[in-house]
Amino acid sequence: MKRLVAACLMLVSVEAFAMAGAGAGGGPGVPGDADVAAGSKAIADKNWTLAVQAFAKALQNPENAKSAEVYNRLGYAQRHAGQMPDALKSYARALELDPKHKGAHEYAGDAYLRLGDLAKAKHHLAELNKLCLFGCPEYTDLKAKVAQVEAGKPLTN
């Protein structure tokens, strides 16, 4: 009986590990790409305009254009730059490339909350709930923001 329980626990652990890796969105584009690096640095510096420019330029590289993570980062920069329609398009493209991209679901949900569309934000929260079998920061963060909006409290950046 102990062996059966141990085998079941190992199977669950392997499945959880595989699920944790799923939807990571792959790498952030071509390794060593100067535009991706510049965009990442601009995000760290909170220079949203420069980040948008750098990631848009990075996407001109066909290999980067296959990266859900590059689109996610572009959307993140666009959202912080106040370019919500463009951010939502970037998140949608990221999710076309990788429907399990947790970051894109979280950030799209955040964008919809800021636009007053609670239903669409909750859709992304539900997707994260499916993806995060044992919980994940993306789900926890978006859930807290949804609760904040439902309580009538404004979101902060």
C-alpha positions as CSV (number, residue, x, y, z in Angstrom):
1,M,0.0,0.0,0.0
2,K,2.8,2.4,0.8
3,R,4.4,1.7,-2.6
4,L,1.1,2.5,-4.3
5,V,0.7,5.8,-2.4
6,A,4.4,6.7,-3.2
7,A,3.8,5.8,-6.9
8,C,0.7,8.0,-7.0
9,L,2.5,10.9,-5.3
10,M,5.4,10.6,-7.8
11,L,3.0,10.6,-10.7
12,V,1.2,13.7,-9.4
13,S,4.6,15.4,-8.8
14,V,5.7,14.7,-12.4
15,E,2.4,16.0,-13.8
16,A,2.7,19.1,-11.6
17,F,6.2,19.7,-12.8
18,A,5.2,19.3,-16.4
19,M,2.2,21.7,-15.9
20,A,4.4,24.3,-14.2
21,G,6.6,24.4,-17.3
22,A,3.7,24.6,-19.7
23,G,2.7,28.0,-20.8
24,A,5.9,29.7,-19.9
25,G,5.9,31.3,-23.3
26,G,9.3,30.1,-24.3
27,G,12.3,32.3,-24.1
28,P,12.2,36.0,-24.6
29,G,13.1,35.9,-28.2
30,V,16.4,35.3,-30.0
31,P,19.2,34.8,-27.4
32,G,21.4,37.9,-27.3
33,D,19.0,40.0,-29.3
34,A,20.0,43.6,-28.7
35,D,16.4,44.9,-29.2
36,V,14.9,42.5,-26.7
37,A,17.7,43.3,-24.2
38,A,17.1,47.1,-24.7
39,G,13.3,46.5,-24.2
40,S,13.9,44.5,-21.0
41,K,16.2,47.2,-19.7
42,A,13.7,49.9,-20.5
43,I,11.0,48.0,-18.6
44,A,13.4,47.7,-15.6
45,D,13.9,51.5,-15.9
46,K,10.2,52.1,-16.3
47,N,10.9,53.8,-19.6
48,W,7.7,52.6,-21.3
49,T,8.1,54.5,-24.6
50,L,11.6,53.2,-25.2
51,A,10.4,49.6,-24.2
52,V,7.6,49.8,-26.7
53,Q,10.0,51.0,-29.4
54,A,12.6,48.3,-28.6
55,F,10.1,45.4,-28.5
56,A,8.4,46.6,-31.7
57,K,11.7,46.7,-33.4
58,A,12.6,43.2,-32.0
59,L,9.5,41.8,-33.6
60,Q,10.8,42.7,-37.0
61,N,13.1,39.7,-36.6
62,P,11.0,36.7,-37.8
63,E,12.4,34.5,-35.0
64,N,11.3,37.0,-32.4
65,A,7.9,37.2,-34.0
66,K,7.3,33.6,-33.0
67,S,7.9,34.4,-29.3
68,A,4.8,34.7,-27.1
69,E,7.1,36.3,-24.5
70,V,8.3,39.1,-26.7
71,Y,4.6,40.0,-27.5
72,N,3.8,39.7,-23.8
73,R,6.6,42.1,-22.9
74,L,5.5,44.5,-25.7
75,G,2.0,44.4,-24.3
76,Y,3.3,45.0,-20.8
77,A,5.2,48.1,-22.0
78,Q,2.2,49.3,-24.0
79,R,-0.2,48.9,-21.1
80,H,2.1,51.0,-18.8
81,A,2.5,53.6,-21.6
82,G,-1.3,53.9,-21.6
83,Q,-1.7,52.2,-25.0
84,M,-4.5,49.8,-23.9
85,P,-5.9,48.8,-27.4
86,D,-2.3,48.0,-28.6
87,A,-1.5,46.2,-25.4
88,L,-4.6,44.0,-25.8
89,K,-3.6,43.2,-29.4
90,S,-0.1,42.2,-28.2
91,Y,-1.5,40.0,-25.4
92,A,-3.9,38.4,-27.9
93,R,-1.0,37.6,-30.2
94,A,1.0,36.2,-27.3
95,L,-1.9,33.9,-26.5
96,E,-2.3,32.9,-30.1
97,L,1.3,31.7,-30.0
98,D,1.0,30.2,-26.6
99,P,-2.5,29.8,-25.2
100,K,-1.0,28.7,-21.8
101,H,1.1,31.8,-21.4
102,K,0.3,32.7,-17.8
103,G,1.8,36.2,-17.9
104,A,-0.2,37.2,-20.9
105,H,-3.4,36.0,-19.2
106,E,-2.6,37.9,-16.1
107,Y,-1.7,41.1,-17.9
108,A,-4.6,40.9,-20.3
109,G,-6.9,40.5,-17.3
110,D,-5.3,43.5,-15.7
111,A,-5.8,45.6,-18.8
112,Y,-9.4,44.6,-19.0
113,L,-9.9,45.6,-15.4
114,R,-8.4,49.0,-16.1
115,L,-10.8,49.4,-19.0
116,G,-13.8,48.5,-16.8
117,D,-14.5,45.1,-18.4
118,L,-14.8,42.8,-15.4
119,A,-16.2,39.9,-17.4
120,K,-13.2,39.7,-19.7
121,A,-10.8,40.0,-16.8
122,K,-12.6,37.1,-15.1
123,H,-12.3,35.1,-18.3
124,H,-8.5,35.4,-18.0
125,L,-8.7,34.6,-14.3
126,A,-10.6,31.4,-15.1
127,E,-8.0,30.4,-17.7
128,L,-5.3,30.9,-15.1
129,N,-7.2,28.9,-12.6
130,K,-7.2,26.0,-15.1
131,L,-3.4,26.5,-15.9
132,C,-2.3,26.8,-12.3
133,L,-3.2,23.4,-10.9
134,F,-1.5,24.1,-7.5
135,G,-1.7,27.9,-7.7
136,C,0.7,30.4,-9.3
137,P,1.6,34.0,-8.7
138,E,-0.2,35.1,-11.9
139,Y,-3.5,33.7,-10.7
140,T,-3.0,35.0,-7.2
141,D,-2.2,38.5,-8.5
142,L,-5.1,38.8,-10.9
143,K,-7.5,37.3,-8.4
144,A,-6.5,40.0,-5.9
145,K,-7.0,42.7,-8.5
146,V,-10.4,41.4,-9.5
147,A,-11.4,41.4,-5.8
148,Q,-10.1,44.9,-5.4
149,V,-12.2,46.1,-8.4
150,E,-15.3,44.2,-7.1
151,A,-14.8,46.0,-3.8
152,G,-14.9,49.3,-5.6
153,K,-11.3,50.2,-4.9
154,P,-9.1,51.7,-7.7
155,L,-6.2,49.8,-9.1
156,T,-2.7,51.2,-8.7
157,N,0.2,50.6,-11.1
